[in-house]
Amino acid sequence: MFHRDSFNKHRVRELKVGEVKGKGPVIYWMSRDQRVADNWALIYAKLKANEHKVPLRVVFTLTPAFPAANLRHYDFMLKGLAEVEKSLALEGIPFNLLRGEPAEQLWEFAERVEASLIVSDFDPLWVKRDWKSQLNQRITIPHHEVDAHNVVPCWYASPKLEFGAYTLRPKIKKHLSTFLTDFPDVKLQCKSEPNLHLTRWHEVLVWLNVSDEVKPVKAFEAGENAAHAMLSEFISLRLKGYAEKRNDPTLEWQSNLSPYLHFGQISAQRVAIEVLKAPVPEADKQALLEELIVRRELSDNFCFYNPGYSRFAGFPDWAKESHRIHRFDVREYLYTLNEFEIAHTHDPLWNAAQLQLVNKGKMHGYMRMYWAKKILEWTTCPEEAMRFAIYLNDKYSLDGRDPNGYTGIAWSIGGVHDRAWPERPIFGKIRYMNFEGCKRKFDVEKYIMMNLG
Ligand SMILES: Cc1cc2nc3c(=O)[nH]c(=O)nc-3n(C[C@H](O)[C@H](O)[C@H](O)COP(=O)(O)OP(=O)(O)OC[C@H]3O[C@@H](n4cnc5c(N)ncnc54)[C@H](O)[C@@H]3O)c2cc1C
């Protein structure tokens, strides 16, 4: 049996220190990691409940006011949570959906059930950090946070803002053998009676009353089962050749796991474990692990240690200075947010990328760079470019509102994690991309045709 001492304590931070007292339940406040399998926060919560011989409850706080969330996101998330609720019920763990202002709702609930400990999952973005600090001001019980999203816990991989992948990579690699382990099967000892009534999810959607302007997408089925099916499909069909083919937007050779990773419906650590076992060339595995672990965890590092992650203020000094010099350069094309949104630019390649984002709910990774860099070229200033790119990405992308999104956009527009390049108009020293360059790399006409409809 898995012993609590085998749980690596570096995965946990005590956000509110205190003794676990009383016979009330441990609450796992599920938020970023919306899954039952392979979830270090849930494992930790079970271990704590077993240690103190108390039951466990999983709580999800739902607010209609989550920044930039719309029907596309809520639909995907609620379907995933419905699956979570059923899987937890099989393990004798009640699931409670609390609606309203998260910190207040959770505090009231914890008081009502006389909870003995709150366990939450880690998220570097300010929304969740604000919720947690509001909660901590109210509660008198301890609150522990577990990094269940990263393979190497964000704060343990590095105590500071990293310059780029080249500085974080060795730090992550040093700890991989310690953290990239399989997940233990921890059984909860103090089980609860099954909930008589499961959540009525269709009523929840009505209660949310969000606009249906951005419709759910058919390309991605929600939930842990669908996430694991996507992983199996990727490993059997596309992992072989990933190193070479992933950057060709006409081939669709990426994993398509980002919506699931964003909502925590699959664990990145599970993906890494399965990829390592696959009978494919080492170069393909390493290319995937570089994106999945180093690049993804670099995004968390950026957002965790840089409060300006979504703003000009978050750019490195050389990029700010370069933008200052080129701020008033003449722009050949200037578009409004609406023109970008409805894909009415002069460039059919950019329009195709925007249509892929709007219609499929996910743009190909290579095109995201081109797309964001052109927004810089065709707006009045880098601040406006950041605003427009984040607005569009967060609104339409199923994997939006994620550290990867803010970091990818800041990389494209603000040189974050990149180096200075030869100077040119508007971009200054920010790396440039153009239509001709894309034509040399892939069949541009084919990509445009694929995304017209
Ligand atoms: C302007 C811009 C915006 C982006 N917005 C987002 C976003 O909103 N959400 C998001 O998850 N990713 C974003 N990315 C990063 C990357 O493009 C996507 O993660 C990737 O295309 C997702 O598709 P996939 O899962 O099929 O990727 P795969 O190539 O199969 O990669 C597997 C996983 O590795 C991680 N990964 C891959 N590339 C990167 C990268 N460059 N940086 C960090 N992690 C990476 C992701 O978690 C991804 O799911 C953005 C990049 C740029 C340049």
The ligand as an SDF file (V2000), in Angstrom:
LIG
                    3D

 53 58  0  0  0  0  0  0  0  0999 V2000
    0.5710   33.2420  -29.7450 C   0  0  0  0  0  0  0  0  0  0  0  0
    0.4760   31.9120  -29.0430 C   0  0  0  0  0  0  0  0  0  0  0  0
   -0.6380   31.6150  -28.2920 C   0  0  0  0  0  0  0  0  0  0  0  0
   -0.7430   30.3840  -27.6410 C   0  0  0  0  0  0  0  0  0  0  0  0
   -1.8520   30.1470  -26.8800 N   0  0  0  0  0  0  0  0  0  0  0  0
   -1.9400   28.9890  -26.1780 C   0  0  0  0  0  0  0  0  0  0  0  0
   -3.0480   28.7570  -25.3340 C   0  0  0  0  0  0  0  0  0  0  0  0
   -3.9390   29.5990  -25.2010 O   0  0  0  0  0  0  0  0  0  0  0  0
   -3.0920   27.5750  -24.6620 N   0  0  0  0  0  0  0  0  0  0  0  0
   -2.1230   26.6200  -24.8070 C   0  0  0  0  0  0  0  0  0  0  0  0
   -2.2230   25.5600  -24.1740 O   0  0  0  0  0  0  0  0  0  0  0  0
   -1.0580   26.8380  -25.5770 N   0  0  0  0  0  0  0  0  0  0  0  0
   -0.9280   27.9870  -26.2750 C   0  0  0  0  0  0  0  0  0  0  0  0
    0.1690   28.1970  -27.0660 N   0  0  0  0  0  0  0  0  0  0  0  0
    1.2550   27.1960  -27.1040 C   0  0  0  0  0  0  0  0  0  0  0  0
    1.1090   26.1070  -28.1870 C   0  0  0  0  0  0  0  0  0  0  0  0
    0.9190   26.6950  -29.4420 O   0  0  0  0  0  0  0  0  0  0  0  0
   -0.0430   25.1580  -27.8790 C   0  0  0  0  0  0  0  0  0  0  0  0
    0.1360   24.6340  -26.5790 O   0  0  0  0  0  0  0  0  0  0  0  0
   -0.1510   23.9830  -28.8280 C   0  0  0  0  0  0  0  0  0  0  0  0
   -0.2590   24.4170  -30.1460 O   0  0  0  0  0  0  0  0  0  0  0  0
   -1.3600   23.1510  -28.4130 C   0  0  0  0  0  0  0  0  0  0  0  0
   -1.6460   22.1430  -29.3120 O   0  0  0  0  0  0  0  0  0  0  0  0
   -1.3320   20.6150  -28.9990 P   0  0  0  0  0  0  0  0  0  0  0  0
   -1.7930   20.2220  -27.6600 O   0  0  0  0  0  0  0  0  0  0  0  0
   -1.8690   19.8400  -30.1500 O   0  0  0  0  0  0  0  0  0  0  0  0
    0.2590   20.7020  -28.9950 O   0  0  0  0  0  0  0  0  0  0  0  0
    1.4040   19.6170  -29.0360 P   0  0  0  0  0  0  0  0  0  0  0  0
    2.3970   20.0820  -30.0430 O   0  0  0  0  0  0  0  0  0  0  0  0
    0.8710   18.2700  -29.2110 O   0  0  0  0  0  0  0  0  0  0  0  0
    2.1030   19.7690  -27.6220 O   0  0  0  0  0  0  0  0  0  0  0  0
    1.6990   19.0330  -26.4700 C   0  0  0  0  0  0  0  0  0  0  0  0
    1.5580   19.9790  -25.3140 C   0  0  0  0  0  0  0  0  0  0  0  0
    2.8040   20.6400  -25.0570 O   0  0  0  0  0  0  0  0  0  0  0  0
    2.5580   21.9770  -24.6080 C   0  0  0  0  0  0  0  0  0  0  0  0
    3.1100   22.9250  -25.5680 N   0  0  0  0  0  0  0  0  0  0  0  0
    3.2760   22.7710  -26.9020 C   0  0  0  0  0  0  0  0  0  0  0  0
    3.8430   23.8790  -27.4310 N   0  0  0  0  0  0  0  0  0  0  0  0
    4.0060   24.7530  -26.4170 C   0  0  0  0  0  0  0  0  0  0  0  0
    4.5300   26.0800  -26.3150 C   0  0  0  0  0  0  0  0  0  0  0  0
    5.0160   26.7290  -27.3660 N   0  0  0  0  0  0  0  0  0  0  0  0
    4.5270   26.6830  -25.1170 N   0  0  0  0  0  0  0  0  0  0  0  0
    4.0540   26.0430  -24.0240 C   0  0  0  0  0  0  0  0  0  0  0  0
    3.5550   24.7810  -24.0470 N   0  0  0  0  0  0  0  0  0  0  0  0
    3.5310   24.1560  -25.2220 C   0  0  0  0  0  0  0  0  0  0  0  0
    1.0500   22.1470  -24.5540 C   0  0  0  0  0  0  0  0  0  0  0  0
    0.6030   21.8690  -23.2590 O   0  0  0  0  0  0  0  0  0  0  0  0
    0.5620   21.1100  -25.5500 C   0  0  0  0  0  0  0  0  0  0  0  0
   -0.7620   20.7040  -25.3100 O   0  0  0  0  0  0  0  0  0  0  0  0
    0.3020   29.4270  -27.7420 C   0  0  0  0  0  0  0  0  0  0  0  0
    1.4220   29.7440  -28.5010 C   0  0  0  0  0  0  0  0  0  0  0  0
    1.5160   30.9660  -29.1490 C   0  0  0  0  0  0  0  0  0  0  0  0
    2.7500   31.2790  -29.9550 C   0  0  0  0  0  0  0  0  0  0  0  0
  1  2  1  0
  2  3  1  0
  2 52  2  0
  3  4  2  0
  4  5  1  0
  4 50  1  0
  5  6  2  0
  6  7  1  0
  6 13  1  0
  7  8  2  0
  7  9  1  0
  9 10  1  0
 10 11  2  0
 10 12  1  0
 12 13  2  0
 13 14  1  0
 14 15  1  0
 14 50  1  0
 15 16  1  0
 16 17  1  0
 16 18  1  0
 18 19  1  0
 18 20  1  0
 20 21  1  0
 20 22  1  0
 22 23  1  0
 23 24  1  0
 24 25  2  0
 24 26  1  0
 24 27  1  0
 27 28  1  0
 28 29  2  0
 28 30  1  0
 28 31  1  0
 31 32  1  0
 32 33  1  0
 33 34  1  0
 33 48  1  0
 34 35  1  0
 35 36  1  0
 35 46  1  0
 36 37  1  0
 36 45  1  0
 37 38  2  0
 38 39  1  0
 39 40  1  0
 39 45  2  0
 40 41  1  0
 40 42  2  0
 42 43  1  0
 43 44  2  0
 44 45  1  0
 46 47  1  0
 46 48  1  0
 48 49  1  0
 50 51  2  0
 51 52  1  0
 52 53  1  0
M  END
$$$$
